[in-house]
C-alpha cells in the first residue's frame, strides 16, 4: 500500500516557477470522493466538482504568501459568506523540518506519515476571521501552530488567500512539504470539530455519505496525491497522508 501511495505522489505533476518562487501542484480531476466512497450532500448548493482541487499554488508576494486553490467547478457564494465563497474550506499543512506533528486537526480524522509531520497549518475558511480564531482553540496544544487567514477572495474557479510571512517558517518554498486537505465549510460543527462537515454512512441534505457513523473515517473530500492515502480501518488504522514536495518532481 505504501509503495502504491508513493508511486501516486511521484506521478503527481509538480512545477516550480523560478521567477516568483511559485510552487505549483496539480491534482487529478475527479478524485473528490474521499477514500473513494464519499458521496456529496444532496442540497443543490453542493454542485459536482465544487470540492475537486485541480491546482494549488503558493507564491511569495511582498510580506506575505499568496495561496491559490483552483477547483474543477466554478466558485459560487449562495450563502453570502464574507470571503466570496461558501461551501469550500481548506487546511494547508506545511512541513519545513524533520519531526513535526503527526496528528491532524479536530474534525479531520487523519494522521501524517513518517517524515511528513507538519510545523504549520493554515486554515482558509469563508467564516468571519474572528470565528475562525475562536474555533482554532479546539486544537489545544496544536493551536499556536495553526494560522487563521484574514485575506480571502474568490473569482471564477479560484479561491485565494494571503498569509503574512512573519507567521510562517523561513523560505524558500522549495524546501517545504505541502499537503492541502479539502473540507466543507460548516457553520454549525459537531462536538469539537473545527468548522468541518462530517462524512456519515448515508448522505443527507447537509451531510456527506459513504463513511461510517462511528466517527473513525476521514472527514476529507480531496487531498493532494490521490484518495489512496485516505484508506482506513475503524479501530485499527487511521487515514494517513503524505506531504508533497517540489523536490519530488
C-alpha positions in Angstrom: 0.0 0.0 0.0 2.8 2.4 0.9 4.6 1.8 -2.4 1.4 2.5 -4.3 0.9 5.8 -2.4 4.5 6.9 -3.0 4.1 6.0 -6.7 1.0 8.1 -6.9 2.7 11.0 -5.3 5.7 10.7 -7.6 3.3 10.7 -10.6 1.7 13.9 -9.4 2.5 16.8 -11.7 4.7 19.3 -9.9 6.2 22.5 -11.3 8.2 25.4 -9.8 8.2 28.8 -11.5 11.6 30.4 -10.7 10.5 33.9 -11.5 8.5 34.4 -8.4 9.5 31.3 -6.5 6.0 29.9 -7.1 5.4 26.3 -6.1 2.6 24.8 -8.0 1.0 21.3 -7.6 -1.6 19.8 -10.0 -4.0 17.3 -8.6 -6.0 14.8 -10.7 -9.6 15.7 -11.6 -12.5 13.7 -10.4 -10.9 12.4 -7.2 -13.1 14.4 -4.8 -14.6 11.3 -3.2 -12.5 10.9 0.0 -11.4 7.4 0.3 -13.3 6.6 -2.9 -16.7 6.0 -1.3 -17.6 9.6 -0.3 -20.9 11.0 -1.6 -21.8 14.7 -1.8 -24.6 16.1 0.3 -28.0 16.3 -1.5 -28.6 20.0 -1.3 -28.1 21.6 -4.8 -25.6 24.1 -3.4 -23.1 21.1 -3.3 -22.6 21.0 -7.1 -20.4 18.3 -8.7 -16.8 19.3 -8.6 -17.0 22.1 -6.0 -14.6 20.2 -3.7 -12.4 18.9 -6.5 -9.0 20.5 -6.2 -7.2 20.9 -9.6 -4.3 23.1 -8.8 -2.6 24.6 -5.7 -0.1 27.4 -5.9 1.9 29.2 -3.3 3.8 32.5 -4.2 5.7 34.9 -2.1 4.3 38.4 -2.5 5.6 41.3 -0.6 5.5 40.5 3.1 3.2 37.5 2.6 2.5 34.3 0.9 -0.3 34.2 -1.8 -2.2 30.9 -1.9 -4.4 29.8 -4.8 -6.8 26.9 -4.9 -8.2 26.2 -8.3 -11.3 24.0 -8.3 -13.0 21.9 -11.0 -16.3 23.7 -10.7 -16.9 27.5 -10.7 -16.9 29.2 -7.3 -20.3 30.3 -6.0 -21.4 32.2 -2.9 -25.1 31.4 -2.5 -24.7 31.5 1.3 -23.4 35.1 1.0 -20.3 34.4 3.0 -17.8 37.3 3.6 -15.0 35.5 1.8 -16.8 35.4 -1.5 -17.2 31.6 -1.5 -19.5 29.4 0.5 -19.1 25.6 0.7 -15.4 25.1 0.5 -12.8 25.1 3.3 -9.0 24.3 3.1 -6.3 23.2 5.5 -2.8 23.7 4.2 -0.3 21.7 6.2 3.4 22.7 5.9 6.4 20.6 6.7 9.7 22.5 6.9 12.0 20.3 9.1 12.3 16.8 10.5 9.8 15.9 13.1 6.6 17.9 13.4 3.1 17.0 14.3 1.8 13.6 13.2 -1.9 14.2 14.0 -4.4 16.2 12.1 -6.7 18.9 13.4 -10.1 18.3 15.1 -12.8 17.2 12.7 -10.5 15.7 10.0 -9.7 12.2 11.5 -6.3 12.0 9.7 -2.7 11.3 10.6 0.5 12.2 8.8 3.0 9.6 7.7 6.6 9.2 9.0 8.8 12.1 7.6 5.6 14.1 6.9 5.0 15.8 10.2 3.8 19.4 10.0 5.0 22.6 11.6 2.3 25.0 10.5 -1.4 24.5 9.4 -3.2 27.3 7.5 -7.0 27.5 7.8 -8.7 29.0 4.8 -12.4 29.5 5.6 -15.2 31.7 4.4 -16.3 32.2 8.0 -15.6 35.5 9.7 -12.0 35.8 10.8 -12.9 36.2 14.5 -15.0 33.0 14.3 -12.1 31.0 12.8 -9.7 32.3 15.5 -12.2 31.2 18.2 -12.6 27.8 16.7 -8.8 27.2 16.4 -8.8 26.9 20.2 -10.3 23.5 19.8 -6.9 22.4 18.6 -5.5 22.6 22.1 -1.7 22.3 22.2 -1.6 22.5 18.4 -3.3 25.8 18.3 -0.2 28.0 18.4 0.9 26.4 15.1 -2.4 26.9 13.4 -2.8 30.1 11.3 -6.2 31.7 10.5 -6.3 33.6 7.2 -8.0 37.0 7.2 -7.5 38.0 3.5 -9.5 35.6 1.3 -11.3 36.1 -2.0 -12.7 34.2 -4.9 -13.2 34.5 -8.7 -14.1 32.1 -11.5 -12.7 28.7 -10.4 -10.1 30.0 -7.9 -10.1 30.8 -4.2 -7.2 33.0 -3.0 -5.7 33.7 0.5 -2.9 35.8 1.8 -0.8 34.8 4.8 1.8 37.1 6.4 5.3 35.7 6.2 6.1 36.5 9.8 3.7 33.7 10.8 5.5 31.1 8.6 8.9 29.4 8.7 11.7 30.8 6.7 11.7 30.5 2.9 12.5 29.1 0.3 9.3 27.3 -0.5 11.2 24.6 -2.5 12.4 23.2 0.8 8.8 22.8 2.2 6.5 19.9 2.1 2.8 20.7 1.4 -0.5 18.9 1.9 -3.8 20.5 1.1 -6.9 19.0 2.7 -10.2 20.0 1.2 -13.2 20.1 3.5 -16.6 21.7 3.6 -17.4 24.9 5.5 -19.7 24.0 8.3 -21.2 26.9 10.4 -22.6 24.5 13.0 -19.9 21.9 13.6 -20.4 19.0 15.9 -18.6 18.5 19.2 -15.1 19.7 18.9 -14.8 19.7 15.1 -13.0 22.7 13.7 -15.7 24.1 11.3 -15.7 20.8 9.4 -18.6 18.8 7.9 -18.7 15.1 8.8 -18.8 12.1 6.5 -21.7 9.9 7.6 -22.8 6.4 6.5 -25.6 7.9 4.4 -25.7 11.3 2.7 -28.2 13.9 3.7 -29.1 17.4 2.7 -26.0 18.8 4.5 -24.0 15.7 5.3 -21.6 13.7 3.2 -22.3 10.0 2.9 -20.1 7.0 2.1 -18.4 6.8 5.5 -19.4 5.5 8.9 -21.4 7.0 11.7 -18.8 5.9 14.3 -16.6 8.9 13.6 -13.5 7.0 12.7 -13.4 7.7 9.0 -11.5 10.6 7.5 -13.8 13.7 7.1 -11.9 14.8 4.0 -13.1 15.3 0.4 -9.9 15.7 -1.5 -6.1 15.8 -0.9 -3.0 16.3 -3.0 -1.7 13.0 -4.2 -4.8 10.8 -4.6 -7.5 9.2 -2.5 -5.4 6.1 -1.7 -4.0 8.0 1.2 -7.4 8.1 2.8 -7.9 4.4 3.3 -8.8 3.5 6.9 -10.0 0.6 9.2 -12.1 1.6 12.1 -10.4 0.8 15.4 -7.0 -0.1 13.8 -5.9 2.2 11.0 -6.4 5.9 10.7 -6.2 7.5 7.3 -2.5 8.6 6.9 -1.4 11.1 4.3 1.9 12.2 2.8 3.5 15.6 2.3 4.2 16.6 -1.3 7.4 18.5 -2.1 8.6 20.4 -5.2 11.8 18.4 -5.0 9.9 15.2 -5.6 9.1 16.3 -9.2 
